[in-house]
Amino acid sequence: MFTPGWRACAYRTASGRAKWLNRDPIGELGGYNVYAFVDNDPTGGIDLFGLLVWKNDPTEWTTQWGNTLRIKVYPPSKGGIPWGQPGPNTLAVTIPRMKGTFRCEKGVGCWHLKEVTINFHSQVYRHTDRWYRKHSVDPAWIVRAENDHVTDFSDWATNTGEPLARTLEAARLTRTFPTRKDCEETNANEIWAALISSLQGAVSSTIATHDSTSRHTWGDPNQRP
């Protein structure tokens, strides 16, 4: 964040290195470097209050051959949501993906939550352009339709997922546990369960808005432009 001749976000210290003006509001709970910020990844992470690190990663577009799309299904413990394999007439599928890291630190005779990092992105499964043209489907329309879901999931991440994760984390920073395993597993299970439940609501909402109304049905009178 420091470039000679510029003063943006940081200032030069006696050592010649740039540093943030304010200490981490959670102090050493966020790591021994109390001036660190989003794991030194300010362009990829969001940490408005110096607590949880939430990263919105780029959308992943996966192109497949064949007539049936095959998606990777992950269990809830690994950020997955209940999702079966798409049917043979499915033109494309957009799935939200999350993964989290829950780290605990040893205090005086106990362990406490130190750091939570959540990575979020959407993954789009689609056929090749050649396949779409063979079936008289406009590939550009597929991209527009799936971007509807990508936008909905991005809005969830920004407006609901991240604030929810921060609230959940803040409520657990003072809790103590007898072992590191207890600390990490308990916090991970509780935070993850709440995030997955909320994300399932976002999935249901975007399906109701775009799919159930036939906006994403190619050839239907109600299809989106």
DRENLUM-349040 format. One record per residue (C-alpha): residue in three letters; x, y, z. Coordinates in steps of 0.1 Angstrom, whole numbers, plus 2048, in hexadecimal, padded with zeros to 3 digits. Each point is the difference from the previous one (the first is absolute). Layout:
alaXYZ...
***
This chain:
met800800800phe81F8177FFthr81080F7E2pro81D819803gly7F28237FAtrp7DC7F7809arg7EE7FF821ala7E17E97FBcys7F17EE81Eala8227FD811tyr81D81480Carg8267FA801thr80E7F5821ala82380480Eser8097DF7F0gly7F580C7DEarg7E37E87FEala7DC80B7FClys7E67F781Atrp7DC806808leu7F781E815asn7EB7EC819arg8067DF813asp7E97E37FApro7E1806817ile8027DC80Dgly825804807glu8147E0801leu7E17EB7FBgly8058087DBgly8257F5801tyr82080D80Easn80381B7E5val7E581880Etyr8048157E0ala7F97E47E8phe7E28037E8val7ED7E47EFasp81E7E97FFasn81381A7EBasp7E77FC7E4pro7ED822800thr7F47FC7DCgly7F17DE806gly7F3803824ile7E7815813asp806808825leu7EE821808phe8037FC826gly8207EC804leu7EE7E0809leu7F67E57E7val8117FD7DEtrp7E67FA7E4lys80D7FB7DDasn7EA8017E1asp8137EC7E6pro7FA8027DAthr7E37EC7F1glu80C7DF7F2trp7F27F57DEthr8027DB7F9thr7F97F47DCgln7F87DB7FBtrp7FB7E97E2gly7E37E97FDasn7DB803804thr7FE7FE826leu811819817arg8127F081Eile80681681Elys8177FC81Eval7EB7FC820tyr810808821pro7F27F7823pro7F581D816ser81F7FD815lys81480A7E2gly7EA81D7F5gly7E77EC7EBile7DB8037FFpro7E77E47F8trp8027FE7DBgly7F87E27E9gln80E7FA7DDpro7EE8147E5gly7E87EF7E8pro8077F97DCasn7EE8207F4thr813817816leu81281B7ECala81680E81Cval803800825thr80E81B818ile80B7F4823pro80D81681Darg81F7F2810met80F808822lys81E7F4813gly80B80B823thr81E800816phe7FB801825arg81F804815cys804801826glu81C80C816lys80B7F4822gly7FC81881Dval8057FA825gly7F47DD805cys7E68027E5trp7FB8057DAhis7EC81C7EFleu7F68097DDlys81C8137EFglu7F78047DBval7E47F77E8thr8058027DAile7E37FA7E8asn8057FC7DBphe7E18047EAhis7FB7FC7DAser7E67F47E7gln8077E37E9val7EE7FD7DFtyr7FD7DF7EDarg7F78047DChis8037ED7DEthr81680B7E4asp7F581B7E7arg8007E57E5trp7E77EB815tyr7E981E805arg8008087DBlys7F97DC7F7his7E1802816ser7F68237F3val808812820asp812821801pro8207FD815ala800825808trp7DD7FC80File80D7E4816val81B81780Earg7E781B807ala7E87E8811glu81B7F1816asn80D822809asp7DE807810his8087E5819val82480C804thr7F3823808asp7E77F3819phe81B7EB812ser81881D800asp7E581680Ftrp7FB7E681Bala8257FE808thr803826803asn7DF809811thr7F87E1815gly81C7E6801glu81D81780Bpro7EC81381Aleu7F27E080Eala8237F0802arg80D81F812thr7E47FF819leu8057DB806glu826805804ala7FD81D818ala7E87ED817arg81B7E4803leu820813805thr7FE7FF826arg7F67DB803thr81B7E880Dphe8057DB7FApro8167E5811thr8107F57E0arg80880E7DElys7EB7E57EFasp7E2809815cys8058257F8glu8047FC7DAglu7E57E57FCthr7E5811815asn8058227F0ala8027F27DDasn7E07EB804glu7EC81D80File80B81B7E8trp7FE7E87E2ala7DD7F4808ala7F3824802leu81180A7E0ile7F47E27ECser7DD80480Dser8008247F4leu8107F77DFgln7E57E67FAgly7E681C803ala8138147E5val8007E17E9ser7DA7FB805ser7FA8257F9thr8148027E0ile7EF7E07F3ala7DE80E808thr8088217EEhis8107F37E0asp7F97DB7FCser7DE7FA80Ethr7F381E7ECser80F7F17DFarg81681E7FBhis81C7E77FCthr7ED7E87EAtrp80D8037DCgly7E38047E7asp7E680881Bpro7EB8207FBasn80C80C822gln8257FB7F9arg81881D809pro80E8157E3
***
